[in-house]
Structures are given as structure tokens and as C-alpha cells.
Amino acid sequence: MLCCRKALTARETLKLKTTSRSRPRRAPRRASPLLGIVTAALEDMKAVNVKKLDVRGLTDIADTMMIASGNSDRHVRSIAEQVVEKAKAAGFRPLGVEGSRDAEWVLVDLQDILVHVMLPRVREFYGLEELWESPAPDAKRSR
């Protein structure tokens, strides 16, 4: 049996270890121009209780989630439309916009940034902040 197997040299073993398929590390956080555009649009439209969540370690679908509230369904719809308009004007094309018809919860997908604009009662009911905030490093999980 040993005669059929090739013995690996130290160099070949090292090469195998360094070329293994492990998940690549993400680049360190740098200021995104799109994040500034989204933040400015939310501030311009007087969005309430704006929260930015860094979800890079939790999911691969986006790097940042912005969660904001509007005072009425028209306000929610207007905030989302303004975010889309400002992003398009800066050259960032949204992948999609969902929920603008009812305007209780509008989701704007800007590839690396997801923007959730909700009515306060909907935001409280779903609790996205609690769902997506990363746990404290010293918090113990009970099973």
C-alpha cells in the first residue's frame, strides 16, 4: 500500500495548507460613500430613530443595515423614495424596493446596505435591532 502513495514533502504540505479553501477575511471597515448618501437622505427626510447596524460577521447578504422610522405611511414611502433617488443620482443602482405600496415597512436593497423604513408599531413588533445586533463578546448563551 505504501508504494502506491506519494509521500508529501514539507514544502508540498505547506503549499496544501496555504491554498486550502477557507472563507476569505473581509477587508477592514472603511467609509462607504453609499453609507453617507443613505444617511444624508434619511436626515433630509427627517427619519425618526435611525439606527445603523454592522452585520458583516452575521450574514453575507449585506455589510450594513440601516433601520429608520417614519411618522405615517406617506412619510415612510417618501423616505424610501428619497433614499432610492439619492442613490441613483450618485450612480448606485438599487437591486430592489419592496413594500412601497402599503408603506408600513419598505425595504431598499442597495447591495451592501439594506435600508428598512418602518412605521414605529411595525418596527416594535418585528424587533429587527434585537435580531441583528451582534451579541456582546462576554455574554453567555444558555442552551
N, C-alpha and C positions, 0 to 999 in steps of 0.2 A: 504494500500500500504506500509506503513512504517513497518508493521510487517514482510513482506517478505524480506525486505532488511536488510543486516547485517551492523550494524554501525561499522565504522572503528575506531580503537583506534589510538592514536597519534603514537604509535610505528609502527603499520601497515602502516599508511600513510607515515611515514618517510621511511620505507622499500620500498614502492612503488616508491617514488620519487628517491631514490638512485639506484634502479635497472631499471630505465627507459632506453629505448633503444635510447641513444643519440650517435652521432658519436664519437668514441674514439679520444682522442687527440694524435697527433703524438709525438713521442719522440723528445727531443731536438736534433738539428743538431749535429752530431758527424762526425768525419773524416772517410770517407769510403775508404777502401783500393782499391776498384774498381775505385773510382774517381782519385786516384793517378796514377793508372795504365793507365787509359784513358788519363789523362793529359800528362803523360810521353810519351805515344805513339804519341800523337799529336805533342808534341815538337820534338821528334825524327825524325818525318817525315816532319818537317818544315811546319806545317799547318799555314795558314795565318789568322789573325784576330780571334783568338779563344775567344769565349765568353761562360761563364758558367752562366746558369740561374737556380735559385732555384724556382721550380714550385710546391712545396709541398702544398701551400694553394690554388692553381689554378686548379689542376687536381689530380686524384688518379692513373693515369697510370704510373707516374714516379715521382721521387723526384727531379731529376736534368736533365736539357737538356744542352748538350754541342753543340755549333754551331761553325763550323770552315769552312774555305775556302781553296781550292786548286787552283793552277795556271793553271791546264789543266785537261782534263778528266782522263788522266792517273794518274796524281797526286792525284786527288780525290779518284780514285779507290784504289791506293796504301795506302793512309792514312787510309781508311776504313778497308782494309785488315790487316794492321798493328795493328789497334785497336782490331780487332777480334782475331788475333794471340796472342797478349799480354794478352788479357782477358782469352782466353782458356788456355794459359800456366800458368796463376795464378789460374786456377780452376773455372773461371766464364764462364758459357756457354751462349752464346747469344741466345735469343729467335728467332731472325731473322735478315736478312740483305736484304734490298730492294734497288733497283736502281743501282746495281753494273754493270749491262750490259751497260747502257747508260752513267753512271758515271757523270751525271750532278748534281745529288743530290742523295747521298747514305745515307740511314738511317740504323743505327746499334742499335738494341734494346737489351740492356743489363739488362733488368728487371727494376732496379731502376734508371738507367741512359739511356737516349736516346741520341745518337750521330748523329748529322746531319753534313755531309760533303758536301759542295756545291761549284759550280763554283760561282765566285763573281756576275755575272749577274743574276744568278738564286736566289742567296741569297738576292740581292737587290730587285728583282721582288716580292718575296713572303714575305719579311719583317718579319721573324719569331721573331726577337728580339722585335719588336714593339707589336706583337701579344701576346707574352708570358711574357713580363716583367710586374711585378705587378705594378699597379698604385701607385703613391705617396699617403700617407695617407691623406694629406691635399688637394689633387686635387679634384675639384668639377666636378661631372658628369652632363652634361646637357641632358635633355630628351625632 
